[in-house]
Amino acid sequence: MKRAASARWSRAGLVGPALEELLRRTDAAARVQGDPVELVHAYSDPLDVEVAGLLCAALAYGRVDLFKPRLAALLRALGPSPGTTARDAAPSELLRRCADFAYRMTGPRDVACLLHGAGRIVRAHGSLGAFFAARWRAAGSLRIALGDLVDELCAADFTALLGQRGPTRRLKHLLPHPARGSACKRLNLFLRWMVRGPDGVDFGLWDVPRSALVVPLDTHVHRIGRFIGLTRRKDLSWRTAEEVTRRLRALDEDDPVRFDFALSHLGISGQCASRRDARRCADCSLKPICRFWTSGST
């Protein structure tokens, strides 16, 4: 691991060892079972991995115990190769395969549109990864490249699916645009899966440096990040995600988001009490740097 100079962040020498200990003690294999990425690991073909990954990341909002079974049923409906289905299926077939999907505000047409947009990119560029890597090299900015991916997914002609050329408003909920300030947690999660690894969690498929990634800022990483001094910002925005990533880059400039899975699951599991709790905090790796147990965290 390449470490950046600690002068870039005064607390790096304190926070780094605590996060390393959290990472060491996180049972990634067990935690994957409670994560949507487990569904993506059912596939070995890169095209299937990236299309299944796009679906599982884009639809990963709300409670995992509610959306994960629906994702599993959707992937079964798409057949053994979701990548091939996205690339080759006619709009009518996409609608038929997605007909039973329903989760909160997302319905069959929204998912069919997402698959239709992904299939269009695959037909034109060979893979989603080839498109994204080319845009990243051209722009030198993950934020711009991610915006280009969102734009391209929404640029397909959806008339055969919707009776209108443009996408549904709910597809835009699944694909927030970084230019509008969103932290784009689910899209950055998708990028983490595709770029990092392979390590049993992430897949390492795309030709983009992991140093370019931005942390997938969910409520858990944001909350715990404020407890340990990764940020003081109160908003779940792209600026906050970049600030947290800068602090993590001071710990590992080559792979700044490698702590994300452990931090997120510390919150998802309920181990982090969000308050001073002598029983639950007693064995926490982050207790020595948590603001509930120390003073002066910045």
C-alpha positions in Angstrom: 0.0 0.0 0.0 1.3 3.5 -0.9 0.8 6.0 1.9 0.6 9.7 1.2 2.5 12.1 3.4 0.8 12.4 6.8 1.2 16.2 6.5 -1.7 16.2 4.1 -4.0 15.5 7.1 -2.9 15.9 10.7 -5.1 13.1 12.0 -3.9 10.5 9.4 -1.6 8.9 12.0 -4.5 8.3 14.3 -7.2 7.4 11.9 -5.2 5.2 9.7 -4.3 2.5 12.2 -7.9 2.4 13.5 -9.3 1.9 10.0 -6.7 -0.8 9.3 -7.8 -2.6 12.4 -11.5 -2.3 11.4 -10.6 -3.7 8.0 -8.6 -6.6 9.6 -11.5 -7.5 11.8 -14.2 -7.3 9.2 -15.3 -10.7 8.0 -15.8 -9.7 4.3 -17.1 -13.1 3.2 -19.8 -13.1 5.8 -20.7 -9.5 5.2 -21.0 -10.1 1.4 -24.0 -12.3 2.2 -25.9 -9.3 3.5 -24.9 -7.1 0.5 -26.4 -6.8 -3.0 -22.9 -7.6 -4.4 -23.5 -11.2 -3.4 -25.9 -11.5 -6.3 -23.4 -10.2 -8.8 -20.9 -12.9 -7.7 -23.2 -15.5 -9.2 -21.7 -14.5 -12.7 -18.3 -15.0 -14.2 -18.6 -13.5 -17.6 -17.5 -9.8 -17.5 -20.6 -8.6 -19.5 -22.9 -10.4 -17.1 -21.0 -9.0 -14.1 -21.3 -5.4 -15.2 -24.9 -5.5 -16.3 -26.0 -7.4 -13.1 -23.8 -5.0 -11.1 -25.5 -2.0 -12.7 -28.9 -3.3 -11.8 -27.9 -4.3 -8.2 -26.2 -1.0 -7.5 -28.9 1.2 -9.1 -31.7 -0.5 -7.3 -29.9 -0.7 -3.9 -31.9 1.9 -2.0 -33.8 1.4 1.2 -33.5 -1.7 3.3 -31.3 -4.5 1.9 -33.6 -7.2 3.2 -36.4 -5.7 1.1 -34.7 -4.9 -2.2 -32.3 -7.9 -2.4 -35.0 -10.6 -2.8 -36.6 -8.5 -5.5 -33.2 -8.1 -7.3 -32.7 -11.9 -7.1 -36.1 -12.5 -8.7 -35.3 -9.9 -11.4 -32.0 -11.5 -12.3 -33.7 -14.9 -12.5 -36.2 -13.5 -14.9 -33.5 -12.1 -17.1 -32.1 -15.6 -17.7 -28.6 -17.1 -17.2 -26.9 -14.2 -19.0 -28.3 -10.7 -18.0 -25.6 -9.1 -20.2 -26.7 -11.0 -23.3 -30.3 -10.2 -22.5 -29.6 -6.5 -22.2 -27.5 -6.5 -25.4 -29.8 -8.6 -27.7 -33.4 -8.6 -26.4 -36.0 -6.5 -28.1 -37.8 -3.9 -26.1 -40.9 -6.1 -25.9 -38.9 -8.9 -24.4 -37.3 -6.6 -21.9 -40.7 -5.5 -20.7 -41.9 -9.1 -20.5 -38.9 -10.2 -18.4 -39.2 -7.2 -16.1 -43.0 -7.4 -15.8 -43.0 -8.8 -12.2 -40.5 -6.3 -10.8 -41.8 -3.8 -8.2 -39.9 -2.1 -5.5 -41.1 1.1 -3.9 -41.2 3.7 -6.6 -39.4 1.6 -9.3 -41.5 -0.5 -11.7 -41.0 -2.8 -14.7 -40.7 0.0 -17.3 -38.0 1.8 -15.3 -35.9 -1.4 -15.1 -36.5 -2.2 -18.8 -35.3 1.3 -19.7 -32.2 0.8 -17.7 -31.4 -2.4 -19.5 -32.3 -0.9 -22.8 -29.8 2.0 -22.2 -27.1 -0.4 -21.1 -27.7 -2.7 -24.1 -27.3 0.2 -26.4 -23.9 1.1 -24.9 -22.8 -2.5 -25.1 -23.7 -2.8 -28.7 -21.8 0.4 -29.6 -18.7 -0.1 -27.4 -18.5 -3.7 -26.5 -19.0 -3.2 -22.8 -20.0 -0.6 -20.3 -16.4 -0.7 -19.0 -14.9 0.1 -22.4 -17.2 3.2 -22.7 -16.5 4.4 -19.2 -12.7 3.9 -19.4 -12.6 5.8 -22.7 -14.6 8.7 -21.2 -12.4 8.7 -18.1 -9.2 8.9 -20.2 -10.6 11.7 -22.3 -11.8 13.8 -19.3 -9.3 12.8 -16.6 -12.2 13.3 -14.2 -14.3 10.6 -12.6 -17.1 13.0 -12.0 -17.2 14.0 -15.7 -16.9 10.3 -16.9 -19.7 9.3 -14.5 -21.9 12.1 -15.9 -21.2 10.9 -19.4 -22.2 7.4 -18.4 -25.5 8.6 -17.0 -26.1 10.7 -20.1 -25.5 7.8 -22.4 -27.7 5.4 -20.4 -30.5 8.0 -20.7 -29.9 8.9 -24.4 -31.5 5.8 -25.9 -34.8 6.1 -27.8 -37.3 4.7 -25.3 -40.3 5.0 -27.6 -40.8 1.2 -28.0 -40.9 0.9 -24.2 -42.7 4.1 -23.1 -44.4 5.6 -26.1 -42.0 8.6 -25.7 -38.4 9.1 -26.7 -37.1 10.2 -23.3 -36.7 8.1 -20.2 -39.0 7.9 -17.2 -38.5 10.3 -14.3 -38.0 7.3 -12.1 -35.1 6.2 -14.2 -33.4 9.5 -13.4 -33.9 8.6 -9.7 -31.9 5.4 -10.3 -29.3 7.4 -12.2 -28.6 10.7 -10.4 -26.3 13.0 -12.3 -23.1 14.1 -10.5 -23.2 17.6 -12.1 -26.3 18.3 -10.1 -24.4 17.8 -6.8 -25.7 14.4 -5.8 -23.2 12.1 -3.9 -24.3 9.4 -6.5 -23.8 6.8 -3.8 -25.2 3.9 -5.8 -23.3 4.8 -9.0 -20.0 5.2 -7.1 -20.8 1.8 -5.5 -21.1 0.3 -9.0 -17.8 1.9 -10.0 -16.1 0.5 -6.8 -17.3 -3.0 -7.7 -16.1 -2.7 -11.3 -12.7 -1.0 -10.7 -11.4 -2.4 -7.4 -10.2 -5.9 -6.7 -10.7 -8.7 -7.4 -10.7 -9.3 -3.7 -13.8 -11.3 -2.9 -16.0 -8.2 -2.8 -15.1 -6.1 -5.8 -14.3 -7.4 -9.3 -11.5 -5.3 -10.8 -12.8 -5.5 -14.3 -12.5 -2.0 -15.7 -9.3 -0.3 -16.9 -9.6 2.7 -14.6 -7.2 3.3 -11.7 -8.7 2.6 -8.3 -7.0 5.8 -7.1 -9.6 7.8 -9.2 -12.6 6.4 -7.3 -14.8 8.4 -5.0 -16.3 6.9 -1.9 -19.9 5.6 -2.2 -21.2 8.0 0.4 -24.2 6.4 2.1 -25.8 7.4 5.4 -23.6 4.9 7.3 -20.3 6.1 5.9 -21.3 9.7 6.3 -22.4 9.3 9.9 -19.4 7.2 11.0 -17.1 9.5 8.9 -18.3 12.5 11.0 -17.7 10.5 14.2 -14.1 9.9 13.3 -13.2 13.2 11.6 -13.4 12.3 7.9 -15.7 15.2 7.4 -17.6 17.9 9.3 -20.1 18.4 6.5 -23.7 17.6 7.2 -24.9 17.1 3.7 -24.9 13.9 1.6 -23.5 15.7 -1.5 -20.7 15.1 -4.1 -18.6 17.7 -2.2 -18.9 15.7 1.0 -18.0 12.5 -0.8 -15.0 14.2 -2.3 -13.9 15.5 1.1 -14.2 12.0 2.7 -12.3 10.6 -0.2 -9.5 13.2 0.2 -9.1 12.2 3.9 -9.0 8.5 2.9 -6.5 9.2 0.2 -4.2 10.6 2.9 -4.3 7.1 4.3 -3.9 5.2 1.0 -3.4 7.3 -2.1 -3.4 4.3 -4.4 -6.7 2.8 -3.1 -8.6 5.4 -1.0 -12.0 3.6 -1.0 -10.7 0.3 0.2 -12.2 1.1 3.7 -15.7 1.7 2.3 -17.0 -1.8 2.6 -16.0 -2.2 6.3 -17.2 1.3 7.2 -20.6 0.8 5.5 -21.2 -2.6 7.1 -20.2 -1.3 10.5 -23.3 0.8 10.2 -25.5 -1.6 8.3 -24.9 -4.3 10.9 -26.1 -2.1 13.7 -22.7 -2.5 15.5 -22.3 1.3 15.5 -24.8 2.7 18.0 -24.7 6.3 16.7 -24.2 7.4 20.3 -22.0 6.6 23.3 -22.9 3.1 24.3 -20.5 1.4 26.7 -21.6 -2.1 25.7 -21.7 -1.9 22.0 -18.7 0.5 21.7 -16.5 -1.6 24.0 -14.9 -3.7 21.2 -15.2 -1.2 18.3 -12.0 -0.7 16.4 -12.8 3.0 15.9 -13.5 3.7 19.6 -10.0 5.3 20.1 -10.7 7.9 17.4 -14.5 8.3 17.8 -15.8 11.8 19.0 -18.0 10.1 21.5 -15.0 8.8 23.3 -12.4 11.5 22.6 -12.4 15.2 22.3 -11.0 17.6 19.7 -11.6 15.4 16.6 -11.2 17.5 13.4 
